C-alpha cells in the first residue's frame, strides 16, 4: 500500500504528513452556510502534489478528485503559494549570507574548480503562448517557453532558484 502512495504522489507518507503539518492551518476553511463540508487541507495538498507529479490536466484531475476544474486551479495556486512561503526559509539559504571564501574553498577541494562559488544551470520548459504576451515567451529555439534556473553549492544544495522567467 505504501508503494502505491509513493508511486501516486512521488513522496512517501511521512513527507506528505510533514508538508500537511506545514500548510494545514492556512488551507483550512471553516464550514459556512454556502459550504457545509469544505475541502480538507489533506485533499488540497494531495491534488496539488498529484498535479506536480504528473502534469495531468485539470479536467482529468477534476474527475479523479471530484472537484470542479475551475476550483482546482485556485486550490493548486493557493497551495503552491503557501508551500513556497513555508518551505523556502527551511531549505534555501539566504543568498546574502553566503561565505564566498568558504564556497570557493569547497569547490576547489571537491571539484578542482578554484575561485568558483556556485554552479548554475537552466532549462527552457515548452509552454503554449500566453494570451497577449507578444514575443516575451518566444525563445531563440523558435518555441514558447519559461525558464527554470538554479544555483547550487559544491554539495549540490540549492542557493537560489528562479522559476518562470520569460523564454527570450
RODO-2510 file (C-alpha; in nm, 4 decimals, decimal comma):
residues 168
     n   res          X          Y          Z
     1     x     0,0000     0,0000     0,0000
     2     x     0,2843     0,2416     0,0847
     3     x     0,4448     0,1742    -0,2527
     4     x     0,1245     0,2850    -0,4259
     5     x     0,1298     0,6074    -0,2227
     6     x     0,4865     0,6798    -0,3347
     7     x     0,4034     0,5990    -0,6972
     8     x     0,0923     0,8199    -0,6881
     9     x     0,2406     1,1288    -0,5180
    10     x     0,6188     1,0823    -0,5748
    11     x     0,6794     1,1335    -0,1998
    12     x     0,6411     0,8953     0,0944
    13     x     0,3709     0,9182     0,3602
    14     x     0,5996     1,0780     0,6213
    15     x     0,6951     1,3548     0,3770
    16     x     0,3267     1,4079     0,2986
    17     x     0,2472     1,4401     0,6698
    18     x     0,5357     1,6876     0,7135
    19     x     0,4023     1,9057     0,4309
    20     x     0,0491     1,8781     0,5646
    21     x     0,1565     1,9964     0,9102
    22     x     0,3234     2,2984     0,7498
    23     x     0,0236     2,4105     0,5460
    24     x    -0,2784     2,2698     0,7291
    25     x    -0,3648     2,5869     0,9216
    26     x    -0,3549     2,8116     0,6140
    27     x    -0,5529     2,5689     0,3959
    28     x    -0,8312     2,5046     0,6471
    29     x    -1,1658     2,6641     0,5604
    30     x    -1,4416     2,6744     0,8195
    31     x    -1,7875     2,5425     0,7255
    32     x    -2,0445     2,8099     0,6445
    33     x    -2,3959     2,8389     0,5049
    34     x    -2,2628     2,8362     0,1485
    35     x    -2,0187     2,5484     0,2033
    36     x    -2,1304     2,2859     0,4524
    37     x    -1,8363     2,0481     0,4048
    38     x    -1,5272     2,2319     0,2718
    39     x    -1,2415     2,0506     0,1005
    40     x    -0,9919     1,9287     0,3584
    41     x    -0,6314     2,0543     0,3659
    42     x    -0,5110     1,6975     0,3059
    43     x    -0,7140     1,6728    -0,0133
    44     x    -0,5934     2,0147    -0,1312
    45     x    -0,2336     1,9088    -0,0746
    46     x    -0,2967     1,5720    -0,2408
    47     x    -0,4416     1,7231    -0,5576
    48     x    -0,1549     1,9742    -0,5755
    49     x     0,1102     1,7042    -0,5366
    50     x    -0,0624     1,4856    -0,7948
    51     x    -0,0693     1,7789    -1,0365
    52     x     0,3025     1,8413    -0,9819
    53     x     0,3922     1,4712    -1,0031
    54     x     0,2126     1,4008    -1,3297
    55     x     0,1365     1,7268    -1,5067
    56     x    -0,2109     1,5865    -1,5578
    57     x    -0,4734     1,8244    -1,6942
    58     x    -0,7105     1,9988    -1,4542
    59     x    -1,0069     1,8336    -1,6249
    60     x    -0,8596     1,4886    -1,5661
    61     x    -0,7810     1,5725    -1,2028
    62     x    -1,1336     1,7051    -1,1567
    63     x    -1,2724     1,3621    -1,2457
    64     x    -1,0260     1,1827    -1,0172
    65     x    -1,0809     1,4080    -0,7146
    66     x    -1,4424     1,5052    -0,7875
    67     x    -1,3692     1,8783    -0,7634
    68     x    -1,4555     2,1384    -1,0277
    69     x    -1,1648     2,2023    -1,2647
    70     x    -1,2153     2,5788    -1,2216
    71     x    -1,1830     2,5491    -0,8446
    72     x    -0,8855     2,3122    -0,8811
    73     x    -0,6791     2,5872    -1,0413
    74     x    -0,7485     2,8110    -0,7386
    75     x    -0,6634     2,5297    -0,4968
    76     x    -0,3357     2,4469    -0,6706
    77     x    -0,2274     2,8111    -0,6998
    78     x    -0,3102     2,8832    -0,3344
    79     x    -0,1458     2,5644    -0,2055
    80     x     0,1717     2,6272    -0,4045
    81     x     0,1953     2,9832    -0,2712
    82     x     0,1629     2,8592     0,0870
    83     x     0,4166     2,5802     0,0265
    84     x     0,6625     2,8347    -0,1153
    85     x     0,6222     3,0634     0,1857
    86     x     0,6745     2,7749     0,4286
    87     x     0,9473     2,5757     0,2500
    88     x     1,1818     2,8421     0,1126
    89     x     1,3082     2,9531     0,4570
    90     x     1,3593     2,5879     0,5568
    91     x     1,5539     2,4692     0,2533
    92     x     1,7165     2,7716     0,0863
    93     x     1,9932     2,9704     0,2477
    94     x     1,9748     3,3464     0,2402
    95     x     2,1901     3,4365    -0,0604
    96     x     2,3227     3,7435     0,1227
    97     x     2,4795     3,5345     0,3992
    98     x     2,6926     3,3083     0,1787
    99     x     3,0586     3,2972     0,2770
   100     x     3,2268     3,3295    -0,0634
   101     x     3,5700     3,2211     0,0575
   102     x     3,4269     2,9031     0,2124
   103     x     3,2265     2,8289    -0,1032
   104     x     3,5334     2,8789    -0,3245
   105     x     3,7398     2,6539    -0,0973
   106     x     3,4795     2,3740    -0,1180
   107     x     3,4605     2,3951    -0,4985
   108     x     3,8397     2,3911    -0,5266
   109     x     3,8722     2,0916    -0,2931
   110     x     3,5792     1,8773    -0,4192
   111     x     3,5647     1,9639    -0,7880
   112     x     3,9025     2,1214    -0,8675
   113     x     3,7366     2,4496    -0,9723
   114     x     3,9273     2,7284    -0,7971
   115     x     3,7512     3,0625    -0,7432
   116     x     3,4113     2,9106    -0,8208
   117     x     3,1374     2,9849    -0,5669
   118     x     2,8309     2,8279    -0,7329
   119     x     2,7216     2,6118    -1,0237
   120     x     2,4363     2,7435    -1,2337
   121     x     2,2091     2,5717    -1,4838
   122     x     1,8840     2,6461    -1,6558
   123     x     1,6208     2,4789    -1,8701
   124     x     1,3610     2,6036    -2,1163
   125     x     1,0215     2,4446    -2,0473
   126     x     0,7950     2,4442    -2,3529
   127     x     0,4559     2,6132    -2,2954
   128     x     0,1629     2,7335    -2,5004
   129     x     0,1790     3,1004    -2,5826
   130     x     0,0050     3,3018    -2,3068
   131     x    -0,2587     3,5434    -2,4310
   132     x    -0,1425     3,8968    -2,5166
   133     x     0,2208     3,8137    -2,4320
   134     x     0,3634     3,9114    -2,7690
   135     x     0,7125     3,7713    -2,8072
   136     x     0,8055     3,7717    -2,4357
   137     x     0,7899     3,3930    -2,4010
   138     x     0,9221     3,3172    -2,7522
   139     x     1,2824     3,1898    -2,7396
   140     x     1,5664     3,1511    -2,9861
   141     x     1,4775     2,7838    -3,0437
   142     x     1,1545     2,9035    -3,2063
   143     x     0,9038     2,7902    -2,9437
   144     x     0,7378     2,9460    -2,6387
   145     x     0,8934     2,8669    -2,3021
   146     x     0,9536     2,9673    -1,9423
   147     x     1,2979     2,9358    -1,7874
   148     x     1,3867     2,7325    -1,4789
   149     x     1,7163     2,8485    -1,3315
   150     x     1,9045     2,7180    -1,0269
   151     x     2,2335     2,7766    -0,8473
   152     x     2,3889     2,5113    -0,6222
   153     x     2,6899     2,4965    -0,3949
   154     x     2,9653     2,2332    -0,4028
   155     x     2,7450     1,9927    -0,2034
   156     x     2,4517     2,0084    -0,4514
   157     x     2,2481     2,2248    -0,2120
   158     x     2,0359     2,4945    -0,3721
   159     x     2,1474     2,8508    -0,3171
   160     x     1,8974     3,0242    -0,5447
   161     x     1,6077     2,9168    -0,7649
   162     x     1,4192     3,1194    -1,0246
   163     x     1,1123     2,9745    -1,1914
   164     x     0,9022     3,1385    -1,4600
   165     x     1,1235     3,3929    -1,6329
   166     x     1,0367     3,4826    -1,9899
   167     x     1,1709     3,2436    -2,2528
   168     x     1,3533     3,5017    -2,4609
***
